[in-house]
Amino acid sequence: MKEMFGDEYPAAAMVDGVRMALVEERRWTRIYQNEDHKTGCLVSRFMDGSATITFDQFASEWPAWNKQQRQDFCSACSWLGKQSDFPAILRFIMEHGGPSDWTAVANPVARWLPQQEAFDLLVRALRSVELKDAANIVQGIAFTKHIDAEATLRTHLAALWSHPSLWEETPFVNWYAHGATHCIEHLIGLGAPAENFDAQVRELSEHPCAGNRDSCRRFLAPHFPWLPKSELD
């Protein structure tokens, strides 16, 4: 951990050359921030073994946890991947959790559960979350590489593209446009020809929100050389 985050860990963490002080320690995570750089990071305590749990402990404690405690666990638990009962933990979350929990564990579900099971669980979650909040679940579906993943993502992209709020200007980022950007990214990753999305990417690259223009350029530039340089670079 000190090789990864510097000699001051866990009191501070060095990330990309920026020192971040420990501002909060929770049961499952440590939160670091650097106010000058307006940046921060969350580090799972499962990484260094300062937090441990078995499926039986988890299943007995989960009902008593509040929303923040559940989110804290779900955001940290991916580092339990080598633990033999981790698939059981993921199945429990997908059965007893809610949209924010499913979103947090979408990628571990895709990685650690059998392909068909993971795909079915994530598609069910996709149908239950708000359209603008589904980006992580869409990513998880793409990561399953299931034969029906591309069709599922195309349907989701069509729903985003037809939403009346897609082009609204918001203070930070328009989450419908954010979802569309990443859905296109994952469709290309699944083998869909980039040129099929050329017109949509051109529109996204000129979105009213600077955050959306930037994310379009950052994530899709490898597939669309005509995209201009990120405004934030």
Secondary structure, DSSP 8 states (H G I E B T S, - for coil): -HHHH-TTTTTEEEETTEEEEEEEE-SSEEEEEETTTTEEEEEETTTTTSS---HHHHHHHGGG--HHHHHHHHHHGGGGTTSTTHHHHHHHHHHH--HHHHHHHHHHHHHHS-HHHHHHHHHHHHTTS-GGG-HHHHHHHHHHT-TTHHHHHHHHHHHHHT-TTTT---SS--HHHHHHHHHHHHHHHTT--GGGGHHHHHHHTT-SSHHHHHHHHHHHTTT-TTS---TT-
